[in-house]
């Protein structure tokens, strides 16, 4: 786009801006919206060329933003290290024009530490450049507890029958993984949340019913692990 005005020329080509002579806008609206440009006598404003040029660039910023690609994103639960181009990823990513195989490989690389678990992922794609980013969340607490206990799922009759057992060290490890998205103020509070999941799943902690471990936690028995 090129607009010629006496003694002043502003040329915009994609994201390049060339200002050949100092000038300023004569209205509060940018020229592309109907404003006008007037020439300022340079001798009356010595040293102001940089200021006038800055004003031009500020007004043109909306034009620059217009050329930036729109961001589109999808969120999904995938099996750690085992994502593929089928649903839910393939059908959602295909219309975005991104290389689906590259996205899948990136997801699998980032989730390989969670085998057999459902992992939340978010893929963001630039609609113009087709570049993408992958954000990986942490699996649900129940899935992490099941992994540490070596079980597929919790007991269907928690409180009566027990499906497995984890150590307090495992509970602390899970708590530290989940604390960023937790309502807990510290690791101790996050551990209590993990123990709560153990209670509902019928998983013992340190060989005891999870409810009984709360008292040990309050008494400071595991303070060394919480550091």
LUMBAKE-405390 format. One record per atom (N, C-alpha, C): residue number from 1; residue in one letter; atom name; x, y, z. Coordinates in steps of 0.1 Angstrom, whole numbers. Layout:
<pts>
    k  r   a      X      Y      Z
  NUM  a  CA      X      Y      Z
...
</pts>
This chain:
<pts>
    k  r   a      X      Y      Z
    1  x   N      9    -12      0
    1  x  CA      0      0      0
    1  x   C      9     12      0
    2  x   N      7     22     -9
    2  x  CA     15     34    -10
    2  x   C      6     46    -12
    3  x   N      8     56     -4
    3  x  CA      0     68     -5
    3  x   C     10     80     -6
    4  x   N      8     88    -17
    4  x  CA     17     99    -19
    4  x   C     10    112    -15
    5  x   N     17    120     -8
    5  x  CA     12    133     -3
    5  x   C     23    143     -6
    6  x   N     21    155     -9
    6  x  CA     32    165    -12
    6  x   C     41    165      0
    7  x   N     54    164     -4
    7  x  CA     65    164      6
    7  x   C     65    153     16
    8  x   N     57    143     14
    8  x  CA     57    132     24
    8  x   C     52    119     18
    9  x   N     59    109     21
    9  x  CA     55     96     15
    9  x   C     57     85     26
   10  x   N     46     78     29
   10  x  CA     46     67     38
   10  x   C     43     54     30
   11  x   N     53     44     31
   11  x  CA     51     32     24
   11  x   C     51     20     33
   12  x   N     41     12     32
   12  x  CA     39      0     40
   12  x   C     39    -12     31
   13  x   N     49    -21     33
   13  x  CA     49    -34     26
   13  x   C     50    -45     36
   14  x   N     39    -53     37
   14  x  CA     37    -63     47
   14  x   C     41    -57     61
   15  x   N     52    -61     67
   15  x  CA     55    -56     80
   15  x   C     67    -46     80
   16  x   N     70    -41     68
   16  x  CA     81    -31     67
   16  x   C     75    -17     66
   17  x   N     81     -8     73
   17  x  CA     76      6     73
   17  x   C     87     15     69
   18  x   N     85     24     58
   18  x  CA     96     33     54
   18  x   C     90     47     55
   19  x   N     96     56     62
   19  x  CA     92     69     64
   19  x   C    103     78     57
   20  x   N    100     84     46
   20  x  CA    110     92     38
   20  x   C    111    106     43
   21  x   N    101    112     49
   21  x  CA    101    125     53
   21  x   C     93    127     66
   22  x   N     97    135     75
   22  x  CA     90    136     88
   22  x   C     76    143     86
   23  x   N     66    137     92
   23  x  CA     53    143     91
   23  x   C     45    137    103
   24  x   N     34    144    107
   24  x  CA     25    139    118
   24  x   C     11    139    113
   25  x   N      3    131    120
   25  x  CA    -11    131    117
   25  x   C    -18    143    122
   26  x   N    -28    148    115
   26  x  CA    -35    161    118
   26  x   C    -48    158    125
   27  x   N    -50    145    129
   27  x  CA    -63    143    136
   27  x   C    -60    132    146
   28  x   N    -70    129    155
   28  x  CA    -69    119    165
   28  x   C    -71    105    159
   29  x   N    -75    104    146
   29  x  CA    -78     91    140
   29  x   C    -66     88    130
   30  x   N    -63     76    129
   30  x  CA    -52     72    119
   30  x   C    -57     75    105
   31  x   N    -48     78     96
   31  x  CA    -51     81     82
   31  x   C    -60     71     75
   32  x   N    -57     58     79
   32  x  CA    -64     47     72
   32  x   C    -79     48     76
   33  x   N    -82     55     86
   33  x  CA    -97     56     90
   33  x   C   -102     70     86
   34  x   N    -95     77     78
   34  x  CA   -101     90     73
   34  x   C    -94    102     78
   35  x   N    -83    101     86
   35  x  CA    -76    113     91
   35  x   C    -68    119     79
   36  x   N    -61    130     82
   36  x  CA    -53    136     72
   36  x   C    -39    138     77
   37  x   N    -29    141     68
   37  x  CA    -16    144     72
   37  x   C    -12    158     68
   38  x   N     -5    165     77
   38  x  CA      0    178     73
   38  x   C     15    179     76
   39  x   N     22    186     67
   39  x  CA     36    188     69
   39  x   C     39    198     79
   40  x   N     48    194     88
   40  x  CA     53    204     99
   40  x   C     66    210     94
   41  x   N     67    223     94
   41  x  CA     80    229     90
   41  x   C     91    225     99
   42  x   N    101    219     94
   42  x  CA    112    213    102
   42  x   C    119    224    111
   43  x   N    120    236    105
   43  x  CA    127    246    113
   43  x   C    120    251    125
   44  x   N    106    248    126
   44  x  CA     99    252    138
   44  x   C     99    242    149
   45  x   N    103    230    145
   45  x  CA    104    219    155
   45  x   C    117    212    154
   46  x   N    128    219    157
   46  x  CA    141    212    156
   46  x   C    142    200    165
   47  x   N    148    189    159
   47  x  CA    150    177    167
   47  x   C    138    169    170
   48  x   N    127    172    163
   48  x  CA    114    164    166
   48  x   C    111    153    156
   49  x   N    121    151    147
   49  x  CA    118    141    136
   49  x   C    115    127    142
   50  x   N    123    123    152
   50  x  CA    121    110    158
   50  x   C    107    109    165
   51  x   N    103    120    171
   51  x  CA     90    120    177
   51  x   C     79    118    167
   52  x   N     80    126    156
   52  x  CA     70    125    145
   52  x   C     70    111    139
   53  x   N     81    106    137
   53  x  CA     82     92    131
   53  x   C     76     82    141
   54  x   N     78     84    154
   54  x  CA     73     74    164
   54  x   C     58     75    163
   55  x   N     52     87    161
   55  x  CA     37     88    160
   55  x   C     32     80    149
   56  x   N     39     81    137
   56  x  CA     35     74    126
   56  x   C     34     59    128
   57  x   N     45     54    134
   57  x  CA     46     40    137
   57  x   C     35     35    147
   58  x   N     33     44    157
   58  x  CA     22     40    167
   58  x   C      9     39    160
   59  x   N      6     48    151
   59  x  CA     -7     47    144
   59  x   C     -8     35    135
   60  x   N      4     31    129
   60  x  CA      4     19    120
   60  x   C      4      6    128
   61  x   N      5      6    141
   61  x  CA      5     -7    148
   61  x   C     -7    -15    146
   62  x   N    -19     -9    145
   62  x  CA    -31    -18    142
   62  x   C    -29    -25    128
   63  x   N    -22    -19    118
   63  x  CA    -20    -25    106
   63  x   C    -11    -37    107
   64  x   N      0    -36    116
   64  x  CA      9    -47    118
   64  x   C      2    -58    125
   65  x   N     -6    -56    134
   65  x  CA    -14    -66    142
   65  x   C    -23    -74    132
   66  x   N    -28    -66    122
   66  x  CA    -37    -73    113
   66  x   C    -30    -84    105
   67  x   N    -17    -82    102
   67  x  CA    -10    -92     94
   67  x   C     -5   -104    103
   68  x   N     -6   -103    116
   68  x  CA     -2   -115    124
   68  x   C    -13   -125    123
   69  x   N     -8   -138    123
   69  x  CA    -18   -149    122
   69  x   C    -27   -151    134
   70  x   N    -39   -155    131
   70  x  CA    -48   -158    142
   70  x   C    -44   -171    149
   71  x   N    -45   -171    163
   71  x  CA    -42   -183    170
   71  x   C    -54   -191    172
   72  x   N    -53   -204    169
   72  x  CA    -64   -213    171
   72  x   C    -58   -225    180
   73  x   N    -67   -230    189
   73  x  CA    -62   -240    198
   73  x   C    -72   -251    200
   74  x   N    -67   -262    204
   74  x  CA    -76   -273    208
   74  x   C    -70   -279    221
   75  x   N    -79   -285    229
   75  x  CA    -75   -292    241
   75  x   C    -80   -306    241
   76  x   N    -73   -316    246
   76  x  CA    -77   -330    245
   76  x   C    -70   -338    256
   77  x   N    -75   -349    259
   77  x  CA    -69   -359    268
   77  x   C    -63   -370    259
   78  x   N    -50   -373    261
   78  x  CA    -44   -383    253
   78  x   C    -37   -393    262
   79  x   N    -35   -405    257
   79  x  CA    -27   -415    265
   79  x   C    -12   -411    264
   80  x   N     -6   -411    276
   80  x  CA      8   -406    277
   80  x   C     17   -414    267
   81  x   N     24   -407    258
   81  x  CA     33   -414    249
   81  x   C     27   -422    238
   82  x   N     14   -422    237
   82  x  CA      7   -430    227
   82  x   C     -3   -423    219
   83  x   N     -2   -410    218
   83  x  CA    -11   -402    209
   83  x   C    -10   -406    195
   84  x   N    -20   -405    187
   84  x  CA    -20   -408    173
   84  x   C    -28   -398    165
   85  x   N    -28   -400    152
   85  x  CA    -35   -391    143
   85  x   C    -50   -393    142
   86  x   N    -55   -403    149
   86  x  CA    -69   -405    150
   86  x   C    -76   -396    159
   87  x   N    -89   -398    162
   87  x  CA    -96   -389    171
   87  x   C    -90   -390    185
   88  x   N    -89   -379    193
   88  x  CA    -96   -366    190
   88  x   C    -86   -356    183
   89  x   N    -73   -360    181
   89  x  CA    -64   -350    176
   89  x   C    -65   -348    161
   90  x   N    -65   -359    153
   90  x  CA    -65   -357    138
   90  x   C    -76   -349    133
   91  x   N    -89   -352    136
   91  x  CA   -100   -345    130
   91  x   C   -100   -330    134
   92  x   N    -95   -327    146
   92  x  CA    -95   -313    151
   92  x   C    -83   -305    144
   93  x   N    -72   -312    143
   93  x  CA    -60   -305    137
   93  x   C    -60   -304    122
   94  x   N    -66   -314    115
   94  x  CA    -66   -314    101
   94  x   C    -70   -301     94
   95  x   N    -82   -296     98
   95  x  CA    -87   -283     92
   95  x   C    -78   -271     94
   96  x   N    -69   -272    104
   96  x  CA    -60   -261    107
   96  x   C    -48   -260     98
   97  x   N    -46   -270     89
   97  x  CA    -35   -270     80
   97  x   C    -22   -273     86
   98  x   N    -21   -278     98
   98  x  CA     -8   -281    105
   98  x   C     -4   -295    102
   99  x   N      9   -298    103
   99  x  CA     14   -311    101
   99  x   C     10   -320    113
  100  x   N      0   -328    111
  100  x  CA     -6   -336    122
  100  x   C      4   -345    128
  101  x   N     12   -352    120
  101  x  CA     22   -361    124
  101  x   C     33   -354    133
  102  x   N     37   -343    129
  102  x  CA     46   -335    138
  102  x   C     41   -332    151
  103  x   N     28   -328    151
  103  x  CA     21   -325    164
  103  x   C     21   -337    173
  104  x   N     17   -348    167
  104  x  CA     15   -361    175
  104  x   C     29   -365    180
  105  x   N     39   -364    172
  105  x  CA     53   -368    177
  105  x   C     57   -359    189
  106  x   N     54   -346    188
  106  x  CA     58   -337    198
  106  x   C     50   -340    211
  107  x   N     37   -343    210
  107  x  CA     29   -347    222
  107  x   C     35   -359    228
  108  x   N     38   -369    220
  108  x  CA     43   -382    226
  108  x   C     56   -380    233
  109  x   N     65   -371    227
  109  x  CA     78   -369    234
  109  x   C     76   -362    247
  110  x   N     66   -353    248
  110  x  CA     64   -346    260
  110  x   C     55   -353    271
  111  x   N     49   -364    267
  111  x  CA     40   -371    276
  111  x   C     46   -385    279
  112  x   N     58   -388    274
  112  x  CA     63   -402    275
  112  x   C     65   -406    290
  113  x   N     66   -396    299
  113  x  CA     68   -400    313
  113  x   C     55   -404    320
  114  x   N     44   -404    313
  114  x  CA     31   -407    319
  114  x   C     25   -419    311
  115  x   N     32   -430    310
  115  x  CA     26   -442    302
  115  x   C     13   -447    308
  116  x   N      4   -450    300
  116  x  CA     -9   -456    304
  116  x   C    -18   -446    311
  117  x   N    -15   -433    312
  117  x  CA    -23   -423    319
  117  x   C    -29   -414    309
  118  x   N    -40   -409    312
  118  x  CA    -47   -398    304
  118  x   C    -40   -385    308
  119  x   N    -35   -378    298
  119  x  CA    -28   -365    300
  119  x   C    -35   -354    293
  120  x   N    -38   -343    299
  120  x  CA    -44   -331    292
  120  x   C    -33   -324    284
  121  x   N    -36   -321    271
  121  x  CA    -27   -314    263
  121  x   C    -35   -302    256
  122  x   N    -27   -292    253
  122  x  CA    -33   -281    245
  122  x   C    -24   -277    234
  123  x   N    -29   -277    222
  123  x  CA    -22   -274    210
  123  x   C    -26   -261    204
  124  x   N    -17   -251    202
  124  x  CA    -20   -238    197
  124  x   C    -13   -237    183
  125  x   N    -21   -233    173
  125  x  CA    -16   -232    160
  125  x   C    -18   -218    154
  126  x   N     -7   -212    148
  126  x  CA     -8   -199    141
  126  x   C    -14   -202    127
  127  x   N    -25   -196    124
  127  x  CA    -32   -199    112
  127  x   C    -25   -195    100
  128  x   N    -16   -185    101
  128  x  CA     -8   -180     90
  128  x   C      5   -188     87
  129  x   N     13   -189     98
  129  x  CA     26   -196     96
  129  x   C     25   -211     98
  130  x   N     14   -216    104
  130  x  CA     12   -230    107
  130  x   C     22   -235    118
  131  x   N     28   -226    125
  131  x  CA     37   -230    136
  131  x   C     28   -234    148
  132  x   N     32   -243    156
  132  x  CA     24   -248    167
  132  x   C     32   -249    180
  133  x   N     25   -248    191
  133  x  CA     31   -251    204
  133  x   C     22   -261    211
  134  x   N     29   -269    220
  134  x  CA     21   -279    227
  134  x   C     24   -277    242
  135  x   N     13   -276    249
  135  x  CA     14   -275    264
  135  x   C      8   -287    270
  136  x   N     16   -293    279
  136  x  CA     12   -306    285
  136  x   C      8   -303    300
  137  x   N     -3   -308    304
  137  x  CA     -7   -307    318
  137  x   C     -3   -319    326
  138  x   N     -7   -320    338
  138  x  CA     -4   -331    347
  138  x   C    -16   -340    348
  139  x   N    -15   -353    347
  139  x  CA    -26   -362    348
  139  x   C    -34   -360    361
  140  x   N    -46   -365    362
  140  x  CA    -54   -363    374
  140  x   C    -47   -371    386
  141  x   N    -50   -366    398
  141  x  CA    -43   -372    410
  141  x   C    -46   -387    411
  142  x   N    -58   -391    408
  142  x  CA    -62   -405    409
  142  x   C    -54   -413    399
  143  x   N    -51   -408    387
  143  x  CA    -42   -416    378
  143  x   C    -28   -417    383
  144  x   N    -23   -407    390
  144  x  CA     -9   -407    395
  144  x   C     -9   -417    407
  145  x   N    -19   -416    415
  145  x  CA    -20   -426    427
  145  x   C    -20   -440    422
  146  x   N    -28   -443    412
  146  x  CA    -29   -456    406
  146  x   C    -16   -461    401
  147  x   N     -9   -452    394
  147  x  CA      4   -455    389
  147  x   C     14   -459    400
  148  x   N     15   -451    410
  148  x  CA     24   -454    421
  148  x   C     20   -466    429
  149  x   N      7   -469    429
  149  x  CA      2   -482    436
  149  x   C      3   -494    427
  150  x   N      6   -492    414
  150  x  CA      6   -503    405
  150  x   C     -7   -510    403
  151  x   N    -18   -502    403
  151  x  CA    -31   -507    400
  151  x   C    -37   -500    388
  152  x   N    -48   -506    383
  152  x  CA    -55   -500    371
  152  x   C    -65   -490    376
  153  x   N    -72   -493    387
  153  x  CA    -82   -484    392
  153  x   C    -84   -486    407
  154  x   N    -91   -477    413
  154  x  CA    -93   -478    428
  154  x   C   -103   -489    431
  155  x   N   -105   -491    444
  155  x  CA   -115   -500    449
  155  x   C   -129   -495    447
  156  x   N   -138   -504    444
  156  x  CA   -152   -500    442
  156  x   C   -159   -499    455
  157  x   N   -152   -504    466
  157  x  CA   -158   -503    479
  157  x   C   -148   -497    489
  158  x   N   -144   -485    486
  158  x  CA   -134   -478    494
  158  x   C   -138   -477    509
  159  x   N   -129   -480    518
  159  x  CA   -132   -480    532
  159  x   C   -134   -494    537
  160  x   N   -138   -503    528
  160  x  CA   -140   -517    532
  160  x   C   -129   -526    526
  161  x   N   -127   -524    513
  161  x  CA   -117   -532    506
  161  x   C   -106   -522    501
  162  x   N    -94   -527    501
  162  x  CA    -83   -518    496
  162  x   C    -77   -523    483
  163  x   N    -75   -514    474
  163  x  CA    -70   -518    460
  163  x   C    -55   -518    460
  164  x   N    -48   -511    468
  164  x  CA    -34   -510    468
  164  x   C    -28   -502    479
  165  x   N    -15   -498    477
  165  x  CA     -8   -490    488
  165  x   C      2   -482    481
  166  x   N      5   -470    487
  166  x  CA     16   -461    483
  166  x   C     23   -457    495
  167  x   N     35   -453    494
  167  x  CA     43   -447    505
  167  x   C     41   -433    506
  168  x   N     45   -427    518
  168  x  CA     43   -413    520
  168  x   C     52   -405    510
  169  x   N     64   -411    507
  169  x  CA     73   -404    497
  169  x   C     66   -403    483
  170  x   N     58   -413    480
  170  x  CA     50   -412    467
  170  x   C     40   -402    468
  171  x   N     33   -401    479
  171  x  CA     23   -391    481
  171  x   C     28   -377    480
  172  x   N     40   -375    486
  172  x  CA     47   -362    485
  172  x   C     51   -359    470
  173  x   N     56   -369    463
  173  x  CA     60   -367    449
  173  x   C     48   -362    441
  174  x   N     37   -369    443
  174  x  CA     24   -365    435
  174  x   C     20   -351    439
  175  x   N     21   -348    452
  175  x  CA     16   -335    457
  175  x   C     25   -324    451
  176  x   N     38   -326    449
  176  x  CA     46   -316    443
  176  x   C     44   -314    428
  177  x   N     39   -325    422
  177  x  CA     36   -324    408
  177  x   C     23   -316    405
  178  x   N     14   -318    415
  178  x  CA      0   -312    413
  178  x   C     -1   -298    420
  179  x   N      9   -294    428
  179  x  CA      6   -282    437
  179  x   C      4   -269    429
  180  x   N     10   -269    417
  180  x  CA      8   -256    409
  180  x   C     -7   -254    406
  181  x   N    -14   -264    403
  181  x  CA    -29   -263    400
  181  x   C    -38   -266    412
  182  x   N    -32   -266    424
  182  x  CA    -39   -270    436
  182  x   C    -44   -257    443
  183  x   N    -53   -259    452
  183  x  CA    -58   -248    461
  183  x   C    -50   -248    474
  184  x   N    -41   -257    475
  184  x  CA    -32   -258    487
  184  x   C    -22   -247    488
  185  x   N    -19   -242    500
  185  x  CA    -10   -231    501
  185  x   C      5   -236    502
  186  x   N      7   -249    505
  186  x  CA     20   -255    506
  186  x   C     20   -270    503
  187  x   N     31   -276    504
  187  x  CA     32   -290    501
  187  x   C     24   -299    511
  188  x   N     24   -295    523
  188  x  CA     16   -302    533
  188  x   C      2   -302    529
  189  x   N     -4   -291    525
  189  x  CA    -18   -290    521
  189  x   C    -20   -299    509
  190  x   N    -10   -299    499
  190  x  CA    -12   -307    487
  190  x   C    -12   -321    490
  191  x   N     -3   -325    500
  191  x  CA     -3   -339    504
  191  x   C    -16   -344    510
  192  x   N    -22   -335    518
  192  x  CA    -36   -338    523
  192  x   C    -46   -341    512
  193  x   N    -45   -333    501
  193  x  CA    -54   -336    490
  193  x   C    -51   -349    484
  194  x   N    -38   -353    483
  194  x  CA    -35   -366    477
  194  x   C    -40   -377    486
  195  x   N    -38   -376    499
  195  x  CA    -43   -386    508
  195  x   C    -59   -387    507
  196  x   N    -65   -376    505
  196  x  CA    -80   -376    503
  196  x   C    -83   -384    491
  197  x   N    -75   -383    480
  197  x  CA    -78   -392    468
  197  x   C    -76   -406    472
  198  x   N    -66   -409    480
  198  x  CA    -63   -423    484
  198  x   C    -75   -429    492
  199  x   N    -81   -420    500
  199  x  CA    -93   -425    508
  199  x   C   -104   -429    499
  200  x   N   -107   -421    489
  200  x  CA   -118   -424    480
  200  x   C   -115   -435    470
  201  x   N   -102   -438    468
  201  x  CA    -98   -449    459
  201  x   C    -96   -462    467
  202  x   N    -96   -462    480
  202  x  CA    -93   -474    487
  202  x   C    -78   -478    486
  203  x   N    -70   -468    487
  203  x  CA    -55   -470    486
  203  x   C    -49   -467    500
  204  x   N    -41   -476    506
  204  x  CA    -35   -473    518
  204  x   C    -22   -464    516
  205  x   N    -19   -458    527
  205  x  CA     -6   -450    527
  205  x   C      2   -455    539
  206  x   N     14   -459    536
  206  x  CA     24   -464    546
  206  x   C     17   -476    553
  207  x   N     10   -484    546
  207  x  CA      4   -496    552
  207  x   C     -9   -493    561
  208  x   N    -13   -481    562
  208  x  CA    -24   -477    570
  208  x   C    -36   -472    561
  209  x   N    -48   -473    566
  209  x  CA    -59   -467    559
  209  x   C    -56   -452    558
  210  x   N    -58   -446    547
  210  x  CA    -54   -432    544
  210  x   C    -59   -422    555
  211  x   N    -71   -425    560
  211  x  CA    -76   -415    570
  211  x   C    -68   -415    583
  212  x   N    -61   -426    586
  212  x  CA    -53   -426    598
  212  x   C    -40   -418    596
  213  x   N    -36   -416    584
  213  x  CA    -23   -409    581
  213  x   C    -24   -394    584
  214  x   N    -36   -389    584
  214  x  CA    -38   -375    586
  214  x   C    -32   -371    600
  215  x   N    -34   -380    610
  215  x  CA    -30   -377    624
  215  x   C    -14   -377    624
  216  x   N     -8   -386    617
  216  x  CA      7   -387    616
  216  x   C     12   -374    609
  217  x   N      5   -370    600
  217  x  CA      9   -358    592
  217  x   C      9   -346    601
  218  x   N     -2   -344    609
  218  x  CA     -4   -333    618
  218  x   C      7   -334    629
  219  x   N     11   -346    633
  219  x  CA     20   -347    644
  219  x   C     35   -345    640
  220  x   N     37   -342    627
  220  x  CA     50   -339    622
  220  x   C     59   -351    619
  221  x   N     53   -363    618
  221  x  CA     60   -375    615
  221  x   C     67   -375    602
  222  x   N     62   -368    592
  222  x  CA     67   -368    579
  222  x   C     73   -354    575
  223  x   N     77   -346    584
  223  x  CA     81   -333    581
  223  x   C     94   -333    573
  224  x   N    103   -342    575
  224  x  CA    115   -343    567
  224  x   C    112   -345    552
  225  x   N    101   -352    549
  225  x  CA     97   -355    535
  225  x   C     91   -342    528
  226  x   N     86   -334    537
  226  x  CA     78   -322    532
  226  x   C     87   -310    528
  227  x   N    100   -311    532
  227  x  CA    109   -300    529
  227  x   C    112   -299    514
</pts>
